[in-house]
Amino acid sequence: MNFIDLTLLLSVILAVFSIVWSTLKTGISPMMSSSKARDAMLDELELEKEGAVIDLGSGWGTLVIPLAKKYPNKQIVGYELSWLPWLVSIILKYSLRLDNLTIHRKDFRNAELNTASNIICYLFPGAMIALQEKLEKKVFNKVTIVSNTFALPSYKPTKITKLNDFYRSPIYVYHWSQK
């Protein structure tokens, strides 16, 4: 085995280990939103509002990269725990010179969400419970929340869009404000 083959093999092993480790840590593997889901989610954002667009679980950058490219004057923030998707997003951010994009390798539960005008997410049910708890305790501004597939457990969405895909995937829209 030559040096290039060995390097490639080690890279693949590290990538697989990274995905498995983050899956065990977070309870879900990094999943990309489909192009239909991504487009539907982007259509629901209220980008004329002051404040950042925050992606909780920004993964491979399939939402934050197009947003940052399309809206260079809007602050876009991503949070991702999984090392490999985070690294891919960082490489894309710097390759495309997206100065309006910040990507944190950090759990969204430790994120400051009060600067957000829009929150987008594709989380699993347990993380949606954590998001709801965070919203109830820490978010006092009005914010539009757009979620792929999973709903906030105790809140009625303002709108539900069913995608024209195999699963009829729902996109949930909430207009959050403290009661």
C-alpha positions as CSV (number, residue, x, y, z in Angstrom):
1,M,0.0,0.0,0.0
2,N,1.5,3.3,-1.0
3,F,1.4,6.6,0.8
4,I,-1.6,8.0,-1.1
5,D,-3.7,4.8,-0.6
6,L,-2.8,4.8,3.1
7,T,-3.7,8.5,3.5
8,L,-7.0,7.9,1.7
9,L,-7.8,4.9,3.8
10,L,-7.1,6.8,7.1
11,S,-9.2,9.7,5.9
12,V,-12.2,7.4,5.2
13,I,-11.7,5.7,8.6
14,L,-11.6,9.1,10.4
15,A,-14.7,10.3,8.5
16,V,-16.7,7.2,9.4
17,F,-15.5,7.4,13.0
18,S,-16.5,11.1,13.2
19,I,-20.0,10.4,11.9
20,V,-20.5,7.4,14.2
21,W,-19.2,9.3,17.2
22,S,-21.4,12.3,16.6
23,T,-24.4,10.0,15.9
24,L,-23.9,8.3,19.3
25,K,-23.4,11.7,21.0
26,T,-26.4,13.5,19.6
27,G,-28.8,10.6,19.0
28,I,-29.1,11.2,15.2
29,S,-26.8,11.1,12.2
30,P,-26.2,14.3,10.2
31,M,-29.0,14.4,7.6
32,M,-29.3,16.7,4.7
33,S,-32.6,18.3,3.9
34,S,-33.8,17.3,0.5
35,S,-33.8,20.0,-2.2
36,K,-37.7,20.1,-2.0
37,A,-37.5,20.6,1.8
38,R,-34.7,23.2,1.5
39,D,-36.7,25.2,-1.0
40,A,-39.9,25.0,1.0
41,M,-38.0,26.1,4.2
42,L,-36.3,29.0,2.5
43,D,-39.7,30.2,1.1
44,E,-41.1,30.4,4.6
45,L,-38.4,32.6,6.1
46,E,-39.2,36.3,6.8
47,L,-35.9,37.7,5.6
48,E,-37.0,41.4,5.7
49,K,-37.1,41.2,9.5
50,E,-34.1,42.6,11.5
51,G,-31.9,39.9,13.0
52,A,-29.9,36.8,12.1
53,V,-31.1,33.6,10.5
54,I,-29.9,30.8,12.7
55,D,-29.7,27.1,11.6
56,L,-29.8,24.7,14.5
57,G,-28.0,21.6,13.2
58,S,-26.6,23.2,10.1
59,G,-24.9,19.9,9.0
60,W,-23.2,20.0,5.6
61,G,-24.3,23.6,5.0
62,T,-27.2,22.8,2.5
63,L,-29.3,25.6,4.0
64,V,-26.8,28.1,5.4
65,I,-24.5,28.2,2.3
66,P,-27.3,29.1,-0.2
67,L,-28.8,31.6,2.3
68,A,-25.5,33.3,2.8
69,K,-24.8,33.5,-1.0
70,K,-28.3,34.8,-1.8
71,Y,-28.4,37.4,1.1
72,P,-24.9,38.8,1.5
73,N,-26.2,41.6,3.8
74,K,-28.0,39.2,6.2
75,Q,-26.2,37.6,9.1
76,I,-26.5,33.8,8.8
77,V,-25.4,31.6,11.7
78,G,-25.1,27.8,11.9
79,Y,-24.6,25.4,14.8
80,E,-23.3,21.9,14.2
81,L,-21.8,19.3,16.6
82,S,-20.7,16.7,14.1
83,W,-17.1,17.4,13.1
84,L,-17.0,16.3,9.5
85,P,-20.2,18.2,8.3
86,W,-19.0,21.2,10.3
87,L,-15.6,21.0,8.5
88,V,-17.2,20.7,5.1
89,S,-19.3,23.8,5.9
90,I,-16.3,25.8,7.1
91,I,-14.3,24.9,3.9
92,L,-17.3,26.0,1.8
93,K,-17.7,29.2,3.8
94,Y,-14.1,30.3,3.2
95,S,-13.9,29.0,-0.4
96,L,-17.0,31.0,-1.3
97,R,-15.8,34.0,0.9
98,L,-19.1,34.2,2.8
99,D,-18.3,36.8,5.4
100,N,-21.9,37.0,6.5
101,L,-21.8,33.4,7.6
102,T,-20.7,32.1,11.0
103,I,-20.6,28.4,11.7
104,H,-20.1,27.2,15.3
105,R,-19.1,23.7,16.3
106,K,-21.4,23.9,19.3
107,D,-24.6,22.5,20.7
108,F,-27.5,24.8,19.9
109,R,-28.6,24.4,23.5
110,N,-25.7,26.6,24.4
111,A,-26.5,29.1,21.7
112,E,-27.7,32.7,22.0
113,L,-31.0,32.8,20.1
114,N,-32.2,36.3,21.0
115,T,-30.5,37.8,18.0
116,A,-32.5,35.6,15.6
117,S,-35.4,36.8,13.4
118,N,-35.6,33.3,11.9
119,I,-34.6,29.9,13.1
120,I,-34.5,26.9,10.8
121,C,-33.9,23.3,11.9
122,Y,-34.1,19.7,10.9
123,L,-33.8,18.1,14.3
124,F,-35.1,14.9,15.9
125,P,-38.0,14.8,18.4
126,G,-35.7,14.9,21.5
127,A,-34.0,18.0,20.2
128,M,-37.3,19.6,19.4
129,I,-38.2,19.2,23.1
130,A,-34.9,20.8,24.0
131,L,-35.6,23.7,21.5
132,Q,-39.0,24.3,22.9
133,E,-37.6,24.4,26.5
134,K,-34.9,26.9,25.4
135,L,-37.5,29.0,23.6
136,E,-39.7,29.1,26.7
137,K,-36.9,30.1,29.0
138,K,-34.5,32.2,27.0
139,V,-36.1,33.7,23.8
140,F,-38.1,36.8,24.4
141,N,-38.1,38.3,20.8
142,K,-40.5,37.5,18.0
143,V,-39.0,34.9,15.7
144,T,-40.1,32.7,12.8
145,I,-39.2,29.1,13.2
146,V,-39.2,26.7,10.3
147,S,-38.7,23.0,11.0
148,N,-38.3,20.2,8.6
149,T,-40.3,17.0,9.5
150,F,-40.5,17.5,13.3
151,A,-42.8,19.7,15.3
152,L,-42.5,21.5,18.6
153,P,-44.3,19.2,20.9
154,S,-46.7,21.7,22.7
155,Y,-47.2,24.4,20.1
156,K,-49.6,24.6,17.2
157,P,-47.8,25.6,14.0
158,T,-49.0,28.7,12.1
159,K,-48.6,26.7,8.9
160,I,-47.9,23.1,7.8
161,T,-46.8,22.4,4.3
162,K,-46.7,18.8,3.0
163,L,-44.0,18.3,0.5
164,N,-44.7,16.4,-2.7
165,D,-42.2,13.7,-1.9
166,F,-42.5,10.0,-1.1
167,Y,-43.1,10.6,2.6
168,R,-45.2,13.7,2.3
169,S,-42.7,15.4,4.6
170,P,-44.1,18.2,6.7
171,I,-42.6,21.6,7.0
172,Y,-43.7,23.4,10.2
173,V,-43.8,27.2,10.5
174,Y,-44.2,28.9,13.9
175,H,-44.4,32.6,14.7
176,W,-42.9,32.5,18.2
177,S,-43.3,35.2,20.8
178,Q,-43.4,34.9,24.6
179,K,-46.9,34.8,25.9
